[in-house]
Amino acid sequence: MKTISMVRIYIKEGDKLEGHSLMQEIFSLLHDEHRVHGVTVFRGIAGFGAKGTVHSADLLRMTVHLPLVLEFFDEPETV
């Protein structure tokens, strides 16, 4: 029986790394370089962080501050 570890990474939609989408950078790293067994990205409809500011999906305004959760799993050595 294999042991599998799961990791969750919490970021915001608008987070950037050197001008690129942080979500896409992490996703590409996990897929292309580490070839983990599975990755899923969840987009939250509402959330708040350490500062307590609430961000939520609103039809009247498009926001890029909604929470994203990247979840991946693989063998502990890879994780």
N, C-alpha and C positions, 0 to 999 in steps of 0.2 A: 504494500500500500504506500502510495506517494504522499508526501507532505506538500501542501500548497500554501503559500502566503498571499494575502491580499493587502493592497495598499490603496489608500484614498488620498488624493491631493486636492485641496480646496483653493480655488483662485476666483477671480472675477473675470467676466467677459472681456473687459477692456484692458486687462493686464498685458503689458508688452515686455519683450526682451529684445533689446537692440533694434527697436522699431518693428518687430514682428510679433504676431499673436503668440502669447505665452502658451496658450492651450495647444496651438498647432505645433509649436516647438517641442513641447513635452510629448505630444502624441507621436510626432515624427521620430523623436529620440527612442521612445519605447518600441515603436514598430520597426523602424529601419535599422537602428544600431543594436538594440538589445533583443529584438525579436521575442518579446514576451508573449505568453500564450493567449492573452486576451486583454483588451482595453475597451472600456466604455466611458463615454463622456455624458454626464447628466447636466441639464440646464435647469436651474431652479427658477421658480416663479416669484420667489421672495426670499429675503435673507438679510441678516445684519452681521457686522463684524465686531471687532474689538472696540471701535468707537461708538457702537450702538446705533449708527445711522441705518434706518430701514430702507432697503431698496426693493421695489416690487415691479412686476410687469404691469404696464399701464398702456391701454390702447391709445391714449392721447399723446403719449410721448414715447419715443424709442430710447431705451436706456442701454448702456453697455456696462452697467455696474451690477448686473445680476450674477448670482453665484453659479460657478461651474464646479462639478466634482468629477475628477478623472479617477477612475477605479481600474486597477489592473491586478492580475494575479499571475503567479509563476512559482517555480521551485524557489525555496529560500535562498539558494546560492545566487540566483539571478536577481531576486528582489534586493 
